[in-house]
Amino acid sequence: MSFLNFKSFKRRRDFFCIFAVDLILRWFYQLGKTPLLPLYAAAIGAGEIMIGFIVGISTSSGIILKPIFGILSDFWGKKVWLFVALVIFTCTPFAYQFVSSEQDLVFLRLFHGISTAILGPVGLAYVVHLNNDTQTKRLAYFGVSRSLVSLSAPIAAGMALTVFDFETVFILIGFGSIFAMIPLFLIRDNSVSNNINSNISWRKIGIAIRYSISIPAVWMAGLLEMLVYSIIYSLRAFLPLFIISQDNGTILQAGLFFSIQEITHMLCRPIGAHLADIKGYRVTIIFGMLLLASGLFLVNVFTENFFLIIAIFIGAGQGFIFPTSVALLADEVKKNYRGTAMGVYGSLRNTGKVIGPVCAGFALANYNFSLVFMTLAGIIVVIAFLVMLFWSKIVRKNIFNHFH
């Protein structure tokens, strides 16, 4: 049966709708981030350090807020919080025209970051509650929206800035985000299986948190993605400098590297999901980690056009690891607590985005590029070995029955 015929579409309607919501909101959000945000910050007088702080502050807010919104979605339902995220995504861009100082922009970015802190864990929790296809396949295809955003939104932002001023682009972002309301209205809030309980209490919150952090798979998925995102964001920050420092290295090669990496990541997600369904989560995760480590090792061997081969290895590693680790987490967590678990997982992932470039910066201040990349590759190999060794202790489904 075709994936896109009418019967198939009807069965997967909720998936297509949440995919469209995620794609629209993230696309317009990213439109206002790269390269618009740093240019806008510079235009209002922010220096280099403050620009870096402004760009990263919205990610930092998710470290604290994602578990909170994950918990609330477990008690009050997913759809209501997706609407809250939609309101913030839509309304906040209109406030950028009133920014007059660095401090104003910092506070506005903090508030704007709440939207992604809701959309991330709540959207994932909604997807894992659906019943069509396998867990890994749903998560693999759902993650494609982020890749599409990463590939297209920065180019669109650059084109928009050649026609409009900053404030006008932000207004267009606000109006564009409204279109996510159409698919959001169409999704059904059946993700909680009639277990919505509005009588939230500190005791129930405590139970949800204790349950989520007591599951080894939550920590494995979160820490694994924290490691991978630390590496990916470190590469984004410093690999262009490494490429340009090589003989015949160019800025174009640096741009192509990240485009090829993201395209490979997007294409390999369904392949990784298929492998996980056939061979299991452990094989797929370890294979992805070895691909990622191989790419980092090759940085020290290949030069010039061979950087594109390295990009393929790293992108493929992401494609095998990401949907599989989240599917493992979802399978290990009880249905009523998946929002909370996704929040904890998302918080750890955001931590990697923040600390990766910082740690890499300190390392590169004292050591050369080759040694740092080799060290990162070695760390991944060691962790892959530990995952293989202790898998039976990590995956322990249905042993926490006392949390009913």
JOGI-V315375 format. One record per residue. N is the residue number from 1. RES is the residue in one small letter. SS is DSSP state (~ for helix, > for strand, _ for the rest). OMEGA is omega as a letter, one per 20 degrees, with the letter a starting at -180 (999 if undefined). BURIAL is + if it has 9 or more other C-alpha atoms within 8 Angstrom, else -. Layout:
[[N,RES,SS,OMEGA,BURIAL] [N,RES,SS,OMEGA,BURIAL]]
This chain:
[[1,m,_,a,-] [2,s,_,r,-] [3,f,_,a,-] [4,l,_,r,-] [5,n,_,a,-] [6,f,~,a,-] [7,k,~,r,-] [8,s,~,r,+] [9,f,~,a,+] [10,k,~,a,-] [11,r,~,a,-] [12,r,_,a,+] [13,r,~,a,+] [14,d,~,r,+] [15,f,~,a,+] [16,f,~,a,+] [17,c,~,r,+] [18,i,~,r,+] [19,f,~,a,+] [20,a,~,r,+] [21,v,~,a,+] [22,d,~,a,+] [23,l,~,a,+] [24,i,~,a,+] [25,l,~,a,+] [26,r,~,a,+] [27,w,~,a,+] [28,f,~,r,+] [29,y,~,r,+] [30,q,~,r,+] [31,l,~,a,+] [32,g,_,a,+] [33,k,_,a,+] [34,t,_,i,+] [35,p,_,a,+] [36,l,~,a,+] [37,l,~,r,+] [38,p,~,r,+] [39,l,~,r,-] [40,y,~,r,+] [41,a,~,r,+] [42,a,~,a,+] [43,a,~,r,-] [44,i,_,r,+] [45,g,_,a,-] [46,a,_,r,+] [47,g,_,a,-] [48,e,~,a,-] [49,i,~,a,-] [50,m,~,r,+] [51,i,~,r,+] [52,g,~,r,+] [53,f,~,a,-] [54,i,~,a,+] [55,v,~,a,+] [56,g,~,a,+] [57,i,~,a,+] [58,s,~,r,+] [59,t,~,a,+] [60,s,~,a,+] [61,s,~,r,+] [62,g,~,r,+] [63,i,~,a,+] [64,i,~,a,+] [65,l,~,a,+] [66,k,~,r,+] [67,p,~,a,+] [68,i,~,a,+] [69,f,~,r,+] [70,g,~,r,+] [71,i,~,a,+] [72,l,~,r,+] [73,s,~,r,+] [74,d,~,a,+] [75,f,~,a,+] [76,w,~,r,+] [77,g,_,a,+] [78,k,~,a,+] [79,k,~,a,+] [80,v,~,a,-] [81,w,~,r,+] [82,l,~,r,+] [83,f,~,r,+] [84,v,~,r,+] [85,a,~,r,+] [86,l,~,r,+] [87,v,~,a,-] [88,i,~,r,+] [89,f,~,a,+] [90,t,~,a,+] [91,c,~,a,+] [92,t,~,a,+] [93,p,~,a,+] [94,f,~,a,+] [95,a,~,a,+] [96,y,~,r,+] [97,q,~,r,-] [98,f,~,r,-] [99,v,_,a,-] [100,s,_,a,-] [101,s,_,r,-] [102,e,~,a,+] [103,q,~,r,-] [104,d,~,a,+] [105,l,~,r,+] [106,v,~,a,+] [107,f,~,r,-] [108,l,~,r,+] [109,r,~,r,+] [110,l,~,r,+] [111,f,~,r,+] [112,h,~,r,+] [113,g,~,r,+] [114,i,~,a,+] [115,s,~,r,+] [116,t,~,r,+] [117,a,~,r,+] [118,i,~,a,+] [119,l,~,a,+] [120,g,~,a,+] [121,p,~,a,+] [122,v,~,r,+] [123,g,~,r,+] [124,l,~,a,+] [125,a,~,r,+] [126,y,~,a,+] [127,v,~,a,+] [128,v,~,r,+] [129,h,~,a,+] [130,l,_,a,+] [131,n,_,a,-] [132,n,_,r,-] [133,d,_,r,-] [134,t,_,r,-] [135,q,~,a,+] [136,t,~,a,+] [137,k,~,r,+] [138,r,~,a,+] [139,l,~,r,+] [140,a,~,a,+] [141,y,~,r,+] [142,f,~,r,+] [143,g,~,r,+] [144,v,~,a,+] [145,s,~,r,+] [146,r,~,r,+] [147,s,~,r,+] [148,l,~,r,+] [149,v,~,a,+] [150,s,~,a,+] [151,l,~,a,+] [152,s,~,a,-] [153,a,~,r,+] [154,p,~,r,+] [155,i,~,r,-] [156,a,~,r,+] [157,a,~,r,+] [158,g,~,r,+] [159,m,~,a,-] [160,a,~,a,+] [161,l,~,r,+] [162,t,_,a,-] [163,v,_,a,-] [164,f,_,r,-] [165,d,_,a,-] [166,f,~,a,+] [167,e,~,r,-] [168,t,~,r,-] [169,v,~,r,+] [170,f,~,r,+] [171,i,~,r,+] [172,l,~,r,-] [173,i,~,r,+] [174,g,~,r,+] [175,f,~,a,+] [176,g,~,a,+] [177,s,~,a,+] [178,i,_,a,+] [179,f,_,r,-] [180,a,~,r,+] [181,m,~,a,+] [182,i,~,r,-] [183,p,~,a,+] [184,l,~,r,+] [185,f,~,a,-] [186,l,~,a,-] [187,i,_,r,+] [188,r,_,a,-] [189,d,_,r,-] [190,n,_,a,-] [191,s,_,a,+] [192,v,_,r,+] [193,s,_,r,-] [194,n,_,r,-] [195,n,_,r,-] [196,i,_,r,+] [197,n,_,a,-] [198,s,_,a,-] [199,n,_,a,-] [200,i,_,r,-] [201,s,_,r,-] [202,w,~,r,-] [203,r,~,a,-] [204,k,~,r,-] [205,i,~,r,+] [206,g,~,r,-] [207,i,~,a,+] [208,a,~,a,+] [209,i,~,a,+] [210,r,~,r,-] [211,y,~,a,+] [212,s,~,a,+] [213,i,~,r,+] [214,s,_,a,-] [215,i,_,a,+] [216,p,~,a,+] [217,a,~,r,+] [218,v,~,a,+] [219,w,~,a,+] [220,m,~,a,+] [221,a,~,a,+] [222,g,~,a,+] [223,l,~,r,+] [224,l,~,r,+] [225,e,~,r,+] [226,m,~,r,+] [227,l,~,a,+] [228,v,~,r,+] [229,y,~,r,+] [230,s,~,a,+] [231,i,~,a,+] [232,i,~,a,-] [233,y,~,r,+] [234,s,~,r,+] [235,l,~,r,+] [236,r,~,a,+] [237,a,~,a,-] [238,f,~,a,-] [239,l,~,r,+] [240,p,~,r,+] [241,l,~,r,-] [242,f,~,a,+] [243,i,~,a,+] [244,i,~,a,+] [245,s,~,a,-] [246,q,_,r,+] [247,d,_,r,-] [248,n,_,r,-] [249,g,_,a,+] [250,t,_,r,-] [251,i,~,r,+] [252,l,~,r,-] [253,q,~,r,+] [254,a,~,r,+] [255,g,~,r,+] [256,l,~,a,+] [257,f,~,a,+] [258,f,~,r,+] [259,s,~,r,+] [260,i,~,r,+] [261,q,~,a,+] [262,e,~,r,+] [263,i,~,r,+] [264,t,~,r,+] [265,h,~,a,+] [266,m,~,a,+] [267,l,~,a,+] [268,c,~,r,+] [269,r,~,r,+] [270,p,~,r,+] [271,i,~,r,+] [272,g,~,r,+] [273,a,~,r,+] [274,h,~,r,+] [275,l,~,r,+] [276,a,~,r,+] [277,d,~,a,+] [278,i,~,a,-] [279,k,~,r,-] [280,g,_,a,+] [281,y,~,a,+] [282,r,~,a,+] [283,v,~,a,+] [284,t,~,a,+] [285,i,~,a,+] [286,i,~,r,+] [287,f,~,r,+] [288,g,~,r,+] [289,m,~,r,+] [290,l,~,r,+] [291,l,~,r,+] [292,l,~,r,+] [293,a,~,r,+] [294,s,~,r,+] [295,g,~,r,+] [296,l,~,r,+] [297,f,~,a,+] [298,l,~,r,+] [299,v,_,a,+] [300,n,_,a,+] [301,v,_,a,-] [302,f,_,r,-] [303,t,_,r,-] [304,e,~,a,+] [305,n,~,r,-] [306,f,~,r,-] [307,f,~,r,+] [308,l,~,r,+] [309,i,~,r,-] [310,i,~,r,+] [311,a,~,r,+] [312,i,~,r,+] [313,f,~,a,+] [314,i,~,r,+] [315,g,~,r,+] [316,a,~,r,+] [317,g,~,r,+] [318,q,~,a,+] [319,g,~,r,+] [320,f,~,a,+] [321,i,~,a,+] [322,f,~,a,+] [323,p,~,a,+] [324,t,~,a,+] [325,s,~,r,+] [326,v,~,r,+] [327,a,~,r,+] [328,l,~,r,+] [329,l,~,a,+] [330,a,~,r,+] [331,d,~,a,+] [332,e,~,a,+] [333,v,_,r,+] [334,k,_,a,-] [335,k,~,a,-] [336,n,~,a,-] [337,y,~,a,+] [338,r,~,r,+] [339,g,~,r,+] [340,t,~,a,+] [341,a,~,r,+] [342,m,~,r,+] [343,g,~,r,+] [344,v,~,r,+] [345,y,~,r,+] [346,g,~,r,+] [347,s,~,r,+] [348,l,~,r,+] [349,r,~,r,+] [350,n,~,r,+] [351,t,~,r,+] [352,g,~,r,+] [353,k,~,a,+] [354,v,~,a,+] [355,i,~,a,+] [356,g,~,r,+] [357,p,~,r,+] [358,v,~,r,+] [359,c,~,r,-] [360,a,~,r,+] [361,g,~,r,-] [362,f,~,a,-] [363,a,~,a,+] [364,l,~,r,+] [365,a,~,a,-] [366,n,~,a,-] [367,y,_,a,-] [368,n,_,a,-] [369,f,~,a,-] [370,s,~,a,-] [371,l,~,a,-] [372,v,~,r,+] [373,f,~,r,+] [374,m,~,r,+] [375,t,~,r,-] [376,l,~,r,+] [377,a,~,r,+] [378,g,~,r,+] [379,i,~,a,-] [380,i,~,r,+] [381,v,~,r,+] [382,v,~,a,-] [383,i,~,r,-] [384,a,~,r,+] [385,f,~,r,-] [386,l,~,r,-] [387,v,~,r,+] [388,m,~,a,+] [389,l,~,a,-] [390,f,_,a,-] [391,w,~,a,+] [392,s,~,r,-] [393,k,~,r,-] [394,i,~,a,+] [395,v,_,a,+] [396,r,_,a,+] [397,k,_,r,-] [398,n,_,r,-] [399,i,_,a,-] [400,f,_,a,-] [401,n,~,a,-] [402,h,~,r,-] [403,f,~,r,-] [404,h,_,999,-]]
